[in-house]
Amino acid sequence: FFSTHYNQTPNTPAVQTFIALNQALSDIIREGVDKRVQKVANRARILRRDMEKMGLKFLLDSKDMSNVLTTVMTPEGITIEELKKKLKEKNIVVYDGKGDFKGKVFQVGNIGNLKRFEIKYFLKSLKEVVESAHKPVMIRKSYQPSSSWLSPKHYIYE
């Protein structure tokens, strides 16, 4: 009723969303839809190739994935919360899985105005975080744990 009689929304809209949408559509029109689709697909290939080189596994087979989002299995040795926290310290945001996948996967978006150096920075940072989850802590030589404490079940990580 409101929009048909007053030609506006009943509440203040999220103006920044309309401005961002307008800019994104302008960019797509200027660049061309086919070129934009190819650019996003290329980014997805680069991200996935390098994440695979790190030993990361994906939730879906590549043929079933969207080019705008990659869902990655959380690597062993680190929780999703630790992963998110360490990446956030590097100004990178990844998202936890939803529903049954919460805590088991993280999601990486690659749509938008991403530059090549940003993708390289993300991959370098992700590699550092994943590798740090598997690096043993350096123990001072003077430290001697009790023999009952040090069993094959106990490992020390940073």
C-alpha positions as CSV (number, residue, x, y, z in Angstrom):
1,F,0.0,0.0,0.0
2,F,2.6,2.5,1.1
3,S,4.8,2.2,-2.0
4,T,1.9,2.3,-4.4
5,H,0.5,5.5,-2.9
6,Y,3.6,7.4,-1.9
7,N,6.2,6.1,-4.3
8,Q,8.8,5.4,-1.6
9,T,9.6,2.9,1.0
10,P,7.9,3.1,4.4
11,N,11.2,3.2,6.3
12,T,14.6,4.7,5.5
13,P,16.3,2.3,3.1
14,A,20.0,1.2,3.5
15,V,21.2,4.0,1.1
16,Q,24.7,2.6,1.0
17,T,23.4,-0.7,-0.4
18,F,21.7,1.1,-3.3
19,I,24.8,3.1,-4.0
20,A,27.0,-0.1,-3.9
21,L,24.5,-1.9,-6.2
22,N,24.5,1.0,-8.6
23,Q,28.3,1.1,-8.7
24,A,28.5,-2.7,-9.2
25,L,26.0,-2.7,-12.0
26,S,27.8,0.3,-13.7
27,D,31.1,-1.7,-13.5
28,I,29.5,-4.8,-15.0
29,I,27.9,-2.8,-17.8
30,R,31.2,-0.9,-18.5
31,E,33.3,-4.1,-18.4
32,G,30.8,-6.4,-20.1
33,V,29.0,-9.3,-18.5
34,D,31.0,-12.1,-20.2
35,K,34.3,-10.5,-19.2
36,R,33.1,-10.1,-15.6
37,V,32.0,-13.7,-15.4
38,Q,35.3,-14.8,-16.8
39,K,37.2,-12.6,-14.3
40,V,35.4,-14.1,-11.3
41,A,35.9,-17.7,-12.7
42,N,39.6,-17.0,-13.1
43,R,39.9,-15.8,-9.5
44,A,38.1,-18.9,-8.3
45,R,40.5,-21.1,-10.2
46,I,43.5,-19.3,-8.7
47,L,42.2,-19.5,-5.2
48,R,41.2,-23.2,-5.4
49,R,44.4,-24.2,-7.1
50,D,46.6,-22.6,-4.4
51,M,44.4,-23.8,-1.6
52,E,44.7,-27.4,-3.0
53,K,48.5,-27.0,-3.0
54,M,48.2,-26.2,0.7
55,G,46.5,-29.6,1.2
56,L,43.1,-28.1,1.8
57,K,40.0,-30.0,0.8
58,F,36.7,-28.6,-0.5
59,L,33.2,-29.5,0.5
60,L,32.1,-29.9,-3.2
61,D,33.7,-31.2,-6.3
62,S,35.0,-28.4,-8.5
63,K,32.4,-29.1,-11.2
64,D,29.6,-28.4,-8.6
65,M,31.1,-25.2,-7.1
66,S,29.9,-21.6,-7.7
67,N,32.5,-19.2,-9.0
68,V,31.7,-16.7,-6.3
69,L,32.1,-18.8,-3.2
70,T,34.4,-21.6,-2.2
71,T,33.6,-23.8,0.8
72,V,36.7,-25.3,2.4
73,M,36.9,-28.1,5.0
74,T,38.5,-26.8,8.2
75,P,42.0,-28.2,8.3
76,E,43.1,-30.5,11.1
77,G,44.9,-29.0,14.0
78,I,42.9,-25.7,14.1
79,T,39.3,-24.8,14.9
80,I,37.3,-22.6,12.7
81,E,37.3,-20.0,15.5
82,E,41.1,-20.0,15.7
83,L,41.3,-19.8,11.9
84,K,38.9,-16.8,11.8
85,K,40.7,-15.1,14.6
86,K,44.1,-15.4,13.1
87,L,42.9,-14.3,9.7
88,K,41.0,-11.4,11.2
89,E,44.4,-10.3,12.8
90,K,45.5,-9.9,9.2
91,N,42.4,-8.0,8.2
92,I,40.9,-11.0,6.4
93,V,37.3,-12.3,7.0
94,V,36.2,-15.8,6.2
95,Y,32.8,-17.2,7.2
96,D,31.9,-20.3,9.2
97,G,29.7,-22.9,7.7
98,K,26.0,-22.9,8.4
99,G,23.7,-25.5,10.0
100,D,25.2,-29.0,10.1
101,F,28.5,-27.5,8.5
102,K,29.1,-25.0,11.4
103,G,32.6,-25.5,12.7
104,K,33.4,-28.0,9.9
105,V,34.0,-25.7,6.9
106,F,34.8,-22.1,6.2
107,Q,33.7,-20.0,3.2
108,V,35.8,-17.8,1.0
109,G,34.0,-15.2,-1.3
110,N,35.8,-14.0,-4.4
111,I,33.3,-11.6,-6.0
112,G,33.7,-7.9,-6.0
113,N,36.5,-5.6,-6.8
114,L,39.4,-7.8,-5.7
115,K,42.9,-7.1,-6.9
116,R,45.5,-9.7,-7.7
117,F,47.7,-8.6,-4.8
118,E,44.7,-9.0,-2.4
119,I,44.2,-12.6,-3.6
120,K,48.0,-13.3,-3.1
121,Y,47.9,-11.7,0.3
122,F,44.9,-13.9,1.3
123,L,46.6,-17.1,0.1
124,K,49.9,-16.2,1.8
125,S,48.1,-15.4,5.1
126,L,46.0,-18.6,4.9
127,K,49.1,-20.7,4.3
128,E,50.8,-19.1,7.3
129,V,47.8,-19.8,9.6
130,V,47.4,-23.4,8.4
131,E,51.1,-24.1,8.8
132,S,51.2,-22.5,12.2
133,A,48.5,-24.9,13.3
134,H,51.0,-27.8,12.7
135,K,54.2,-26.2,14.0
136,P,55.5,-27.7,17.3
137,V,56.3,-25.2,20.1
138,M,60.0,-24.7,20.9
139,I,60.6,-26.0,24.4
140,R,63.6,-24.8,26.5
141,K,66.1,-27.5,27.2
142,S,65.8,-27.0,30.9
143,Y,62.1,-28.0,30.8
144,Q,61.5,-31.7,31.6
145,P,57.9,-32.9,31.6
146,S,57.1,-35.8,33.8
147,S,57.2,-39.2,32.1
148,S,53.5,-39.9,32.9
149,W,52.5,-36.6,31.2
150,L,54.5,-37.2,28.0
151,S,52.8,-40.1,26.3
152,P,52.2,-40.8,22.6
153,K,48.7,-39.2,23.0
154,H,50.2,-35.8,24.0
155,Y,51.4,-33.3,21.4
156,I,52.4,-29.7,22.0
157,Y,51.4,-27.0,19.4
158,E,51.7,-23.3,19.4
